[in-house]
Amino acid sequence: MTRKYFGTDGIRGQANQYPMTADIAQKCAMAAAIELRGAVKNSHKKVVIGKDTRQSCYMLEQAMASGFLAMGLDVTLLGPLPTPAVANLTRSLRADLGVMISASHNPYQDNGIKLFGYDGFKLSDEVELAIEKLMDSDLSSQYAPSDDLGRARRLERADGRYIEYLKATLPRRIRLDGIKVVVDCANGAAYKVAPNVLWEMGADVIAMAVDPNGKNINDKCGATHTDALQKRVVEEGADVGIALDGDADRLIMVDQNGKRIDGDQLMAVIARHMAALKTLKNNGVVATVMSNLGFERYLNTMDLHLYRTAVGDRYVVEAMREGGYNLGGEQSGHIVMSDYTTTGDGLLAAIQILAIMKQSERDIASLCHVFEVVPQHMENVRLTGVASSVVMDNEKVQAAIKKSEDYLNGSGRVLVRPSGTEPLIRVMAEGDDEAQVRHVIADIADTIRKIA
């Protein structure tokens, strides 16, 4: 069944334009409430709602709250909090559903809706499709009776609960004293939580991008724009830099020399550490098709394997649950450590890396640049009125992909896929010979442009 509203990471779009309108948000809440009625048997169900710092979050938060209340659900408003905090609080507050209003690393004009089940995991494709079907139907006959309308309350100091949870994940007797950290909060959901938790753990903290105004989230800052952080780390003589994105579910780090450290390198460090402690389950790591070939080869040197999934942290989590893995993530910085959490958590991952620094008594540069990156490049081809499925099924495009794979002759990979959030075809290739990599990308991209 074709999805109408939900993409690879919930519903997403430009705020106040279809489908990211107050009307659709309210219908989503009502439909989710109806779906919940059949799945959860307790008498009075409740939902928690978190958000990032976008101006449009006020509109969407109220729209969703009114939808849930109209269907008889009690609502707890958490305020600005990271996505993983919402997942965590859904479980710890024994809510039946969790909602995060955020467009993650996108600019402020966009927004999105992510839904979590009572267990803190994102809803399955099947449940999302069931909600979509209800959203397009007349829901008025299922409104709650006047006596059964829900109640709303705001949870004060929800961030404090999340901070205490994060602190509890530090290994025993480990503190971050003596580490000078610059943390870039992207003017997003972690603007209070991140500096506070790092300071409470003992670090010397320099915070940046912690003045959200509703329109500056991810604006030249955060995990997708690390230039300012890289410069600041060097200027301050800091030991390490931490960059989170707008909803703090992803992490990019910076070493003391200002060099960027992506999700693949961070996962490699954590995998090595867990393998040494014999806590890495199933002798492997789950990552997406975008993870670098150098990461896979590095794991192989330790007799570990890399299990690849489609792009999207939800698919990483699904594979981890099905295969019994406890470490997974994405090159972009989503890192999932299922011994602690149910989704990507940038702050949690950063804290674990800092703990490994303390335990190993190594600086971040020597700790985290553990494998040689294989040349990898990507080009986005924008579509103008042509469906991505039409492009992907085109014989000339398929022939260009096959030709490129033959050209690399086993020394690299080619990946061509539609974006899950934008009208783009992403063309990625990697291999030992950078000139070959760039050649195959150009060939496939030119073929797609003639069709798109």
C-alpha positions as CSV (number, residue, x, y, z in Angstrom):
1,M,0.0,0.0,0.0
2,T,1.3,3.4,-1.0
3,R,1.9,5.8,1.9
4,K,0.1,9.1,1.8
5,Y,1.2,10.9,4.9
6,F,3.9,8.9,6.6
7,G,7.4,8.8,5.2
8,T,10.6,7.1,6.5
9,D,10.5,9.2,9.7
10,G,6.9,10.1,10.4
11,I,4.9,12.8,8.7
12,R,7.0,15.8,7.5
13,G,6.5,18.9,5.4
14,Q,6.6,22.6,5.3
15,A,4.7,24.1,8.3
16,N,1.2,25.3,7.6
17,Q,1.2,23.7,4.2
18,Y,-0.2,20.3,3.4
19,P,0.4,17.9,5.0
20,M,1.9,19.7,7.9
21,T,-1.2,21.7,8.8
22,A,-3.1,22.0,12.1
23,D,-6.0,20.1,10.5
24,I,-3.9,17.2,9.5
25,A,-2.1,17.1,12.8
26,Q,-5.5,17.0,14.6
27,K,-6.7,14.2,12.4
28,C,-3.5,12.3,13.0
29,A,-4.0,12.5,16.7
30,M,-7.7,11.4,16.4
31,A,-6.8,8.5,14.2
32,A,-3.9,7.4,16.4
33,A,-6.3,7.6,19.4
34,I,-8.8,5.3,17.6
35,E,-6.1,2.9,16.6
36,L,-4.9,2.9,20.2
37,R,-8.4,2.0,21.6
38,G,-8.2,-1.4,19.9
39,A,-4.6,-2.1,20.9
40,V,-4.6,-1.0,24.6
41,K,-7.2,-2.2,27.0
42,N,-6.8,0.1,30.0
43,S,-9.7,2.3,30.9
44,H,-8.3,5.8,30.3
45,K,-5.4,6.1,27.9
46,K,-2.8,8.8,28.0
47,V,-0.3,10.3,25.6
48,V,2.9,12.5,26.0
49,I,3.8,15.2,23.6
50,G,7.2,16.7,23.1
51,K,8.6,19.2,20.6
52,D,11.6,21.0,19.4
53,T,12.0,24.8,19.2
54,R,10.4,25.6,15.9
55,Q,7.8,28.4,15.9
56,S,5.3,26.1,14.3
57,C,5.5,23.6,17.2
58,Y,3.1,25.8,19.2
59,M,0.4,25.3,16.5
60,L,0.9,21.6,16.0
61,E,1.2,20.8,19.7
62,Q,-2.1,22.4,20.4
63,A,-3.8,20.8,17.4
64,M,-2.6,17.4,18.4
65,A,-3.5,17.9,22.0
66,S,-7.1,18.9,21.1
67,G,-7.4,15.9,18.8
68,F,-6.4,13.5,21.6
69,L,-8.5,15.2,24.2
70,A,-11.6,15.0,21.8
71,M,-11.1,11.3,21.6
72,G,-10.9,10.9,25.4
73,L,-7.1,10.6,25.9
74,D,-5.3,12.4,28.7
75,V,-2.4,14.5,27.4
76,T,0.9,15.4,29.2
77,L,2.8,18.2,27.5
78,L,6.6,17.8,27.9
79,G,7.7,21.0,26.2
80,P,11.0,21.2,24.2
81,L,12.9,17.9,24.6
82,P,15.0,15.7,22.5
83,T,13.3,12.9,20.5
84,P,15.0,10.2,22.5
85,A,13.8,11.8,25.7
86,V,10.2,11.6,24.5
87,A,10.7,7.9,23.7
88,N,12.2,7.4,27.1
89,L,9.4,9.3,29.0
90,T,6.7,7.4,27.1
91,R,8.0,4.3,28.8
92,S,8.8,5.7,32.2
93,L,5.5,7.6,32.5
94,R,3.6,4.5,31.4
95,A,2.0,6.4,28.5
96,D,0.2,4.5,25.8
97,L,1.6,6.7,23.0
98,G,4.4,9.3,22.6
99,V,4.5,12.1,20.1
100,M,7.5,14.2,19.0
101,I,6.9,17.3,16.9
102,S,10.1,18.0,15.0
103,A,11.6,18.0,11.5
104,S,15.0,16.9,13.0
105,H,17.8,18.4,11.0
106,N,15.6,20.3,8.5
107,P,15.3,24.2,8.6
108,Y,12.7,25.9,10.7
109,Q,10.2,26.2,7.9
110,D,9.6,22.4,8.0
111,N,8.1,20.4,10.8
112,G,7.1,16.8,11.4
113,I,5.3,14.3,13.6
114,K,6.9,11.1,15.0
115,L,4.8,8.6,16.9
116,F,6.1,6.1,19.6
117,G,4.3,3.1,21.1
118,Y,4.0,2.4,24.8
119,D,7.4,0.6,24.6
120,G,9.2,3.7,23.3
121,F,9.7,2.2,19.8
122,K,8.5,4.0,16.7
123,L,5.2,2.6,15.4
124,S,5.4,-0.1,12.7
125,D,4.6,0.5,9.1
126,E,1.4,-1.5,9.5
127,V,0.2,0.7,12.4
128,E,1.1,3.9,10.5
129,L,-0.9,2.7,7.5
130,A,-3.9,1.9,9.7
131,I,-3.7,5.5,11.1
132,E,-3.5,6.9,7.5
133,K,-6.6,5.0,6.5
134,L,-8.5,6.4,9.5
135,M,-7.3,10.0,8.8
136,D,-9.1,10.0,5.5
137,S,-12.4,8.8,7.0
138,D,-15.1,10.7,8.9
139,L,-14.1,10.4,12.6
140,S,-16.9,12.4,14.1
141,S,-18.9,9.4,15.1
142,Q,-16.1,8.3,17.3
143,Y,-15.7,11.4,19.4
144,A,-15.6,10.8,23.1
145,P,-18.9,11.5,25.1
146,S,-18.8,14.9,26.9
147,D,-18.3,13.1,30.2
148,D,-15.2,11.3,28.9
149,L,-13.2,14.1,27.3
150,G,-9.5,13.9,28.1
151,R,-7.5,16.2,30.5
152,A,-4.3,18.1,29.7
153,R,-1.4,19.0,32.0
154,R,2.1,20.2,31.5
155,L,4.9,18.2,33.2
156,E,7.3,20.5,34.9
157,R,11.0,19.6,34.8
158,A,10.6,16.8,32.3
159,D,14.1,17.6,31.2
160,G,15.3,16.8,34.7
161,R,14.0,13.2,34.4
162,Y,15.9,12.7,31.2
163,I,19.1,14.2,32.7
164,E,19.0,11.7,35.6
165,Y,18.4,8.9,33.1
166,L,21.5,9.9,31.1
167,K,23.7,10.2,34.1
168,A,22.7,6.7,35.2
169,T,24.2,5.3,31.9
170,L,27.8,6.4,32.8
171,P,29.9,3.4,33.9
172,R,30.3,3.2,37.7
173,R,32.9,5.6,39.2
174,I,33.4,7.3,35.9
175,R,33.0,11.1,35.7
176,L,33.9,13.6,33.0
177,D,36.0,15.9,35.2
178,G,39.0,17.3,33.3
179,I,37.3,17.2,29.9
180,K,36.7,20.5,28.2
181,V,33.7,20.2,25.9
182,V,32.2,22.5,23.4
183,V,28.6,21.4,22.7
184,D,26.6,22.8,19.8
185,C,22.9,22.3,20.5
186,A,21.6,23.5,17.1
187,N,19.3,26.0,18.8
188,G,17.1,23.0,19.1
189,A,15.4,20.6,21.5
190,A,18.6,19.9,23.6
191,Y,19.5,23.6,24.2
192,K,18.9,23.2,28.0
193,V,19.5,19.4,28.5
194,A,22.8,19.0,26.8
195,P,24.9,21.7,28.6
196,N,23.3,20.8,32.0
197,V,23.9,17.0,31.9
198,L,27.5,17.4,30.7
199,W,28.2,20.0,33.5
200,E,26.5,17.8,36.1
201,M,28.8,14.9,35.0
202,G,31.8,17.0,35.7
203,A,32.8,18.4,32.3
204,D,34.0,21.9,31.7
205,V,31.2,23.0,29.2
206,I,31.2,25.7,26.6
207,A,27.7,25.8,25.0
208,M,26.8,27.3,21.6
209,A,23.6,27.6,19.6
210,V,21.5,27.6,22.8
211,D,19.4,30.7,22.1
212,P,16.4,29.4,20.1
213,N,14.0,32.0,18.7
214,G,11.7,29.7,16.7
215,K,13.5,30.4,13.4
216,N,17.2,29.6,14.0
217,I,17.1,25.9,14.6
218,N,19.8,24.1,12.5
219,D,20.7,27.5,11.0
220,K,24.5,27.2,10.3
221,C,24.8,25.1,13.4
222,G,24.3,21.6,14.7
223,A,25.2,18.2,13.4
224,T,24.6,19.1,9.7
225,H,26.6,22.4,9.9
226,T,29.7,21.8,12.0
227,D,32.1,24.5,10.6
228,A,31.4,26.8,13.5
229,L,31.9,24.1,16.1
230,Q,35.1,22.9,14.5
231,K,36.5,26.4,14.6
232,R,35.3,27.0,18.2
233,V,36.9,23.8,19.5
234,V,40.3,24.9,18.3
235,E,39.9,28.5,19.5
236,E,38.9,27.3,23.0
237,G,41.6,24.7,23.2
238,A,38.8,22.2,24.0
239,D,39.3,18.4,24.2
240,V,36.3,17.6,22.1
241,G,33.3,19.1,20.4
242,I,29.7,17.6,20.3
243,A,27.2,18.6,17.6
244,L,23.6,17.6,18.0
245,D,20.8,18.2,15.4
246,G,17.5,19.9,16.0
247,D,15.9,17.1,17.9
248,A,19.2,15.7,19.3
249,D,18.7,12.2,18.0
250,R,22.0,12.3,16.0
251,L,25.6,13.1,16.9
252,I,28.7,14.3,15.1
253,M,31.8,14.9,17.2
254,V,34.9,17.1,16.6
255,D,38.4,16.2,17.8
256,Q,40.8,18.6,19.5
257,N,42.3,19.6,16.1
258,G,38.9,20.6,14.7
259,K,38.5,17.5,12.6
260,R,35.0,16.1,12.1
261,I,34.1,12.5,13.4
262,D,31.0,11.0,11.8
263,G,28.6,8.2,12.9
264,D,30.6,5.4,11.3
265,Q,33.8,6.3,13.2
266,L,31.8,6.7,16.5
267,M,30.1,3.3,16.0
268,A,33.5,1.7,15.3
269,V,34.8,3.0,18.6
270,I,31.8,1.8,20.6
271,A,31.8,-1.6,18.8
272,R,35.5,-2.1,19.6
273,H,34.9,-1.2,23.2
274,M,31.8,-3.4,23.6
275,A,33.5,-6.3,21.9
276,A,36.5,-6.0,24.3
277,L,34.0,-6.1,27.2
278,K,32.1,-9.0,25.5
279,T,28.9,-7.1,25.6
280,L,28.4,-6.7,21.8
281,K,25.6,-9.0,20.9
282,N,25.7,-11.2,17.8
283,N,29.3,-10.1,17.0
284,G,28.0,-7.4,14.8
285,V,26.7,-3.9,14.1
286,V,23.6,-2.8,12.2
287,A,24.0,0.2,9.9
288,T,22.5,1.4,6.6
289,V,23.6,1.1,3.0
290,M,25.2,4.5,3.4
291,S,27.8,3.4,5.9
292,N,31.3,3.6,4.5
293,L,33.0,0.5,3.2
294,G,36.0,1.3,5.4
295,F,33.8,0.8,8.4
296,E,32.8,-2.6,7.2
297,R,36.4,-3.6,6.5
298,Y,37.4,-2.4,10.0
299,L,34.8,-4.5,11.7
300,N,35.9,-7.5,9.7
301,T,39.5,-7.1,11.1
302,M,38.0,-7.8,14.6
303,D,35.9,-10.8,13.3
304,L,32.8,-8.6,13.5
305,H,30.3,-8.1,10.8
306,L,28.1,-5.3,9.4
307,Y,24.5,-5.9,8.7
308,R,23.1,-3.3,6.3
309,T,19.5,-1.9,6.1
310,A,17.6,0.7,4.2
311,V,18.3,4.3,5.1
312,G,16.4,5.4,8.2
313,D,17.0,4.8,11.9
314,R,13.7,3.0,12.2
315,Y,14.9,0.3,9.8
316,V,18.1,0.0,11.8
317,V,16.1,-0.5,15.0
318,E,13.8,-3.0,13.4
319,A,16.8,-5.1,12.2
320,M,18.4,-4.8,15.6
321,R,15.3,-6.2,17.3
322,E,14.8,-8.9,14.8
323,G,18.5,-10.0,14.7
324,G,19.3,-9.6,18.4
325,Y,21.9,-6.8,18.0
326,N,22.5,-4.1,20.6
327,L,24.4,-1.5,18.5
328,G,23.4,0.1,15.3
329,G,23.1,3.5,13.6
330,E,23.8,5.7,10.6
331,Q,26.8,7.5,9.2
332,S,24.8,10.7,9.6
333,G,25.0,10.3,13.4
334,H,22.0,8.3,14.6
335,I,23.5,5.8,17.1
336,V,21.2,3.3,18.8
337,M,22.5,1.5,21.9
338,S,19.5,-0.8,22.7
339,D,20.9,-1.7,26.1
340,Y,19.9,1.8,27.1
341,T,17.4,3.2,24.6
342,T,14.9,2.5,21.8
343,T,16.0,5.1,19.3
344,G,18.9,7.2,18.1
345,D,20.2,9.3,21.0
346,G,22.9,11.8,20.3
347,L,23.6,12.8,23.9
348,L,23.6,9.2,25.1
349,A,26.1,8.3,22.4
350,A,28.3,11.3,23.2
351,I,28.4,10.4,26.9
352,Q,29.4,6.9,26.1
353,I,32.3,8.1,23.9
354,L,33.4,10.5,26.6
355,A,33.4,7.7,29.1
356,I,35.6,5.5,26.8
357,M,38.0,8.5,26.6
358,K,38.3,8.6,30.3
359,Q,38.6,4.8,30.7
360,S,41.3,4.5,28.0
361,E,43.1,7.8,28.9
362,R,43.3,8.7,25.2
363,D,42.5,11.9,23.4
364,I,39.5,12.0,21.1
365,A,41.7,12.1,17.9
366,S,43.6,9.0,18.6
367,L,40.5,7.3,19.9
368,C,38.0,8.0,17.2
369,H,39.9,8.0,13.8
370,V,40.1,4.2,13.7
371,F,39.8,3.3,10.0
372,E,40.7,4.8,6.7
373,V,37.6,6.1,4.9
374,V,37.0,4.8,1.5
375,P,36.3,7.6,-1.0
376,Q,32.5,8.1,-1.0
377,H,30.5,10.7,-2.8
378,M,26.9,11.4,-3.4
379,E,24.9,13.6,-5.9
380,N,21.3,14.5,-5.5
381,V,19.2,14.8,-8.7
382,R,16.0,16.8,-8.2
383,L,12.9,15.5,-9.8
384,T,10.5,17.9,-11.7
385,G,7.1,16.3,-12.0
386,V,8.3,12.7,-12.4
387,A,7.6,10.1,-9.8
388,S,10.7,8.5,-8.3
389,S,9.3,5.0,-9.0
390,V,9.2,5.9,-12.7
391,V,12.8,7.0,-12.7
392,M,14.0,3.9,-10.7
393,D,12.1,1.5,-13.0
394,N,13.5,3.1,-16.2
395,E,15.5,0.7,-18.3
396,K,18.2,3.3,-19.1
397,V,18.7,4.1,-15.5
398,Q,18.9,0.4,-14.6
399,A,21.4,-0.1,-17.4
400,A,23.6,2.8,-16.2
401,I,23.6,1.3,-12.7
402,K,24.6,-2.1,-14.0
403,K,27.3,-0.5,-16.2
404,S,28.7,1.3,-13.2
405,E,28.8,-1.8,-11.0
406,D,30.7,-3.6,-13.7
407,Y,33.1,-0.7,-14.0
408,L,34.0,-0.8,-10.3
409,N,34.5,-4.5,-10.6
410,G,34.1,-5.4,-7.0
411,S,36.3,-2.6,-5.7
412,G,33.4,-0.5,-4.5
413,R,29.6,0.0,-4.3
414,V,26.9,1.9,-6.1
415,L,23.6,2.9,-4.4
416,V,20.8,4.8,-6.2
417,R,17.7,5.5,-4.1
418,P,14.8,7.9,-3.8
419,S,14.8,10.3,-0.9
420,G,12.2,9.5,1.8
421,T,11.5,13.2,2.5
422,E,12.2,15.2,-0.7
423,P,11.7,14.8,-4.5
424,L,15.2,13.7,-5.1
425,I,17.1,10.6,-6.4
426,R,20.3,10.2,-4.4
427,V,23.2,8.7,-6.3
428,M,26.0,7.4,-4.1
429,A,29.2,5.5,-5.0
430,E,32.3,4.5,-3.1
431,G,35.4,2.7,-3.9
432,D,39.2,2.6,-3.6
433,D,39.7,4.7,-6.7
434,E,38.2,8.2,-6.2
435,A,38.3,9.0,-9.9
436,Q,36.3,5.9,-10.7
437,V,33.8,6.8,-8.0
438,R,33.2,10.3,-9.4
439,H,32.9,8.9,-12.9
440,V,30.1,6.4,-12.1
441,I,28.2,9.0,-10.1
442,A,28.3,11.5,-13.0
443,D,27.2,8.8,-15.5
444,I,24.2,7.7,-13.5
445,A,23.2,11.3,-12.5
446,D,23.3,12.5,-16.2
447,T,21.1,9.5,-17.2
448,I,18.5,10.4,-14.5
449,R,18.5,14.1,-15.5
450,K,17.5,13.2,-19.0
451,I,14.4,11.5,-17.6
452,A,13.6,13.7,-14.6
